[in-house]
């Protein structure tokens, strides 16, 4: 199958449209000529015939028959001449008639018929559609004047005029087609150039070249298309980079506990290590880490497809925060971290999923517990505004650079460059927290803490349900 480019299709479409318009104009011009102009000429011919009718009436009264004009051209032309004075039998003189142009050829197309319809003098080829005008004398029809319509004859003047009309119509039509071809060529070459550029870039992008970009040179729809393409290419490039990073991070996070498990099992198998309680606890700990990673990945995947279920009911958010804090007090004490909570005296009611909020608060507490230096502190502060509930987690040093704050909620992102698992987890906790807050219609933001560490702020609208 032959592929036709968009430029060629546009060129053909514009050119075909112009040719159709020219042909339609030619047909309309022909119809106008035959029905309009020729009709006008026939009307003039009828007027000529009506103007000479009184002469034939006067001539009959004078001669009482048509023998004086039968096969006598001089007498005939005297009767049909437009500027000849007309005399009635009583000698009364009619004024000179206003001449009518002879370009219609009416003089040569008038025929005189007797009362029986037989030709007496004039034009020989009387057509069936000839216009007849009676010659009445004293209430009696003594003859007829017949006029053959113009479209039934071939006078040289009419043919010449029609030929000139066709020549000029053909010249104008050819000029229009030429101009249409030039315009179509310009449109196909100039206006579609950005589209061709985007099409070529799209082909390369589909082949995997995500660094492909299109130079934007206009501010019209083509320019907007180029800008949208560049945005799409940037998004695809970023997603591809994130995908590769994600695969690398997942493989790394899985490799570490698997390596520990393999080493422990080989030590048990070789008898280097005894299958005592400590060895089993070590194995159980690595299995728990693997299970936690798999659960986090599964939960994030459900969030991405919108399949994570939430069972919302009216709960006291303050009570849920206190429960989460109480469950972590002992761990904070062991790390020599001071944990405090500040809340208003009244309950703070909200339509939310209690289990998901517990997961949210526990993850944030775990984040501070894991990263805050020993001897530091974490403050959990609840504020009740008219339209929302704000919950702040403010911990002490170490802090986070301003450049890293926007990336804290990215999956597998951790502030330190190393993969030291003792100081950090898999980097999924804050990403899960952000998805839980978003599912409740709220926001989770990060900023520098006045205590030198990280300040995570949750805002949950009271109208969320």
N, C-alpha and C positions, 0 to 999 in steps of 0.2 A: 504494500500500500504506500503510495507516494504521500509524503508529509509536506504540507503547505505551511509556510511560516505565517505568523500573524501579520507581518508587514504586507506580504503578498495578498492575504485575504482582505485586508483593509484597502489596499490599492484597487483590487478588483471590485470591491463593494462600492467604493466611491465612484469609480469609473463607470460601473454598470448603472449606478443610480443616475449619473449625469446623462448617459446615453439614453436611458429610459425617459428622462425629462425632455431631452431634445426630440426624441421620437414622438412623445405625447404632444409637444408643441407643434411639431410638423403636422400631425393628424388634426389638431385643433385649428391650425392655420388653414389646412385644406377645407375643413368643414366650414370655417368662418368665411372662406372665399366663396365656396359653392352656395352656402345658404344665406350669407350676409351680403357680401359685396355683389354677387351675381343677382341676388334678389333685389338689391337697390337699383342695379342697372335695369332690371326688368320693370321696376316701377317707373323709372324714367322713360322707358320705351312705351309703356302704357299711356303715360302723360302725353308723349309725342303723338300717339295714335288718337287720343282724345282731342288734342289741339287741332288736328287736321280734319276731324269728323265733320265740322260745320261746312267745310268747303265741298265735301262730297254731297252733302244735303243740298247746298246751293247749286252745285253742278247738275244734279238730277232734276231739280226744278227748272233749270235752264234748258236741258236737252231732253228730258223725259225718258232717257235710256242711257246705257253705258257704251254705246257704240263709238262715241267720240274719243274714248280713252282705250278701247280694246286694241291691244298690240301697237299702241302709239306711245312710245316712251316720252317724247317731249310733253304731251298733254299730261301724262302720268306724273312726271317730275314737277310740273307746274302745280299739280294738286297737293303733292306731299311736301313741297318746299316749305320750310318753317317760316320764312319771312315774307311770303307772298301775300299781298292784300286780298281780302275776301270781299266779293260783291254779291249781295243778294239780288234776286231778279228785279226787284223794284228800284234798283240803283243805289240802295242804301249802302254806304261804305263802312266797313268795320275797320277799327284801328289795326295798325300793324302789330302782329303777334310777337311776344317776347321769344327770341330764339332759344332753342334748347340744344345743348351740345350734341353734336353728331357722333361723339365717341362711342355712344351706345350701339351704333349701327342700326338704329330703328328704321331709318329711311329705306334700308335695303331688306328689311325683314317684314314690311307691311304688304299684305296681299288684299286685293279687292275681289270680293265674291258677289255674284248676283243673288237675287232673292232665292234661287234654288240651291245655292251653295257652290255653284260652279265658278272656277277661277276666271276672272276677267283680265286682271293685270297685276303685276307685282311679283313677289317672291314665289318661286315654284314649289319648293319643298315645305309644304304645310304639314306640321306635325300634329299628332293626335291631341297634344296638350296645348295647342295654340289658343291664345286668348282672342275671343271674338267680340266685336263691338257692333251692334246693329245700326244701320243707317235708316232712320225712320223719316218719312215725308208724309205729313198730313195723317198721321196715325197708321201708316202702312209701311212695312219693312220692305225696302226696295233693294237692299244689299247688305253686305257685311264687310267690315274691316277685320282682318285676321293678323295676329302678331305671334310669330314663333318665339318662344322663350330663348333667352340668351344662351343657356347651358346646352341647347340643342344645336347650336351653330358653331362655326369655327372662324369667326372674323379674325383678321390678322391682328387688330388692336388688342382684342381680348386674349388671344394666344400669346402675344408678346408680353402683355401685363402678367399673365399667369406664369410665363417662363421666368420673367424677372423676379417675381415673388419666390419661386422655387429656388432660383440661384442664390438670392440673398438669404433665404431660410437655410439653405445648405451651408453657405459660408458662415453664418452666425452659429449654426449647430456645430460645425467643425471647430470653430474657435472655442466654443463652450467645452467641447470634449477635450480639446488640447489643454485648456486651463484646468479642467477637472483632473486630467492626468498629472499635470504639474503639481496641483495642490495635493492630490493623493500621494504622489511621490514624496513631497515635502513632509506630509503628515507621517507617512510610514517611516521616513528616514530620521526625522528630528523628534517628533513627539513620542515615538515608540522606542527610541534609543534607550531611555532609562528602563523601560519594561524589559527589553532584551538583556540589558545589563543585570537586572535582578534575576531574570530567568537563568542566565548563565551562572550567576553566583549561587542560586538555589540548587542547580545541578551539582556544583562542587560541594555545597553544604550537605546535600544528600549523600555524597560519596564519603563524608566523614571529615571534611575540611572545615572544622568549626571556627577557625580563625578568619574565615572569609568575611569581608566587609564590602559594602557598596558605597561609592562616593556620592553624596547627596549634592545635586547641583541646582535643584528647583524647589520651590515652595508649594507646588500644586499637588494633585493626587499622586503623581509619579514620585515626587519627593517624599511624600508621606509613606508610600509603599517602600521606598528605599530605607527610610528611618525605621519602619516596622521590621523590615528584614534584618537590619543591623541589631535591633533589639532582640529579635528571635535568635540570631546567631550568637549574640552574647549570652542569652539565657541557656541555649543548648551547650555552649562551651563551658559555662559555669556548672550546669547539671552534669556534664560529662566529667568535669574535674571532681565534683562532689561524689559522683559514683565511684570513681577510681579511689578517691580518698576513703570512701565508705568501705569498699572492698578491702583496702589495705588495713584499715582500722579493725574491721571485723576479724580478718584473718589473724591480726596481731593479738587481739583480745582473746581469741579462741586458742591461739598457739601457746600462750603462757600457762594457763591452767592445765592444758593438755600435756604440756612438757613436764609440769610438776607431777601430774598423775602418772605419766609414763615412768618418770624417775622413781617415784615412790613404789610403784608396782614392781619395777625391775629390782629395786632393792629388797623388797619382800620376797620376790621369786628367787633371788640369788642368796638369800639368807643374810644379807648385809644388815637388814633391819628386821627386827622382830615384829610380828603382827599384834602389837600391844595397843592399848587405848590411845596413846599419843599418835601412832601411825594412822589409826582409823580416823581420828579427829582431823588429822591433816588431809587425808583423802576426802573426808566429808566436807571440809572447808572449800577445797578446790571444786568439788561437785556443786556446792552451793553457789560459788561464783559463776560457774558455767550456767547453772539454772537461772540465776539473776540476770545474766547477760541475755540469754535466750528469751526470758520473759519480757525484758525491756524492749528488745528488738520486735517481738511479737506485738507488744502494746503500741509501739510507734507505727508499725505497719497497719494496725487497725485504725489508728488515728488518721493516717494518710488516706485510707479509702473511706473514711467516715463510718466505719463499722463498730467503733468503740461505744459500748452501751453505757448510758447514764440513767440511774434511777433517782430522780430528784424529788425531794420532799422538803418541807419547812423544818429547818434545823437551827440550833444555836451555834453560830460560827465560833463564838468565844469558847464554848464548851469543847468543841472539836480541837481548837488550838491548845487548850489546857491539857487535854488527853494526850496529844502528840508530845507536848513538852514533858509531861510526867513520865512518859515511856523512855525518854532519853536522858533524864536527870542523872542517873547513875553513870552512864557512859561519859557524860560531860565531866562529872566529878573525877572519874578515873584519869581523864586527860588534863586535869587541873584547869578546866574552863568554867567560868562563872556563867550560868544560864538564868536569865530573869525574864519576867513577863509583865507587861503593863497593859491593863484593859479597863474600859469603863465599867461602872458598877452594874449597869443593866445588860440584859441579854441582847445579842445582836442576831436577829432572825434573817434567814435567807433561804430561798429555794435552791437547794444544791444536793449533790450526791455525797453523803457523809463518808463513804469508803474512799472515794476519789480525793476528797479534801484531806483525809488522813494520809493518803499516799503523798499528796502535795506537801503537806507540812513536814512529814517525816523525811522526804527527800531534801527539803531546804535545811532542816536541822542536821541531816547527815552531811550536807555540803559544808556547813560551818564547822562541824565536828572534825571533818577530814582535813580541812585546809587551815583552820585557825591555829596559830602557834600556842603551845602550852602556856598557861598563865594569863591568857586572854579572856575575852568574854563575848557573849551573844545576847543581844537584847531583842525580844519579841514584843512589838508594840502594836496594839489594836486601836484604831480610831473609827468613830462612828460619825459619818457625815450624813446629811439629809438624803442623798441619792446613792451613796455607795459605802462599802465597808473597806477600809484600808488596813492592810496587815504588813508591817515592816519587819524584816530580819536584818539587823545591823550587827556586824561582828567586827572584831579587831584585826590587826595586821596578821598576815601580810595582805597588801592590797592588790589591785588589778590595774594595769595601765589603761589609760583612756582609750587607746587604740584597740584594746582587747575586749572592752565592755560590750560592744555590739555583737561580738562573736560567741559570747558565753552560752547562748542558747542553741548553737549549732551542734549537731550530733558528733560525738567523739572529739569535741574540742576541749582541750585542757590548757591552762595558762602556761604551765611549764613545758619546755621542749622535750624533756625526757619522758620515758614511758614507765616511770617508777610507780608501781602499783601500790606501794605503801603510802604514798602521798596523794594519790588520786584514783578514781574509779575508771569506768569505761568511758566517761564523758557523755552519758545519756540522761543523767538525772535531771538536769536543768531543761533539756529538750522535752522530757516528759512533763515536767512541771508547767512549762509554757503551754503545752497542748491541753492540759487539764484546766488551766485558767481560761484559755480561749474557749473551751467547751462551755464554760459558765458565763460567757459574754464579757469576761474581764481582761485585764492586761497584767503582764509581769515585766517589770523593768529593772535594770541594774545600773548602779552608779557608785561612786566612791563613798565610803562610809566615813562619818566624822570621827570614828574610832580608829581609823587607819586601815580598815579592811574593806569588805564588800557590803553594800546596802541593796538588798533585794526587796522590792515593793510590790505587793499584790493589791489590785483594785478590783473589787467585785461589785457590779451594779445591783442594787436591791431589786430592780425590776426584772432581773434575769430569772427565767423559769425553765 
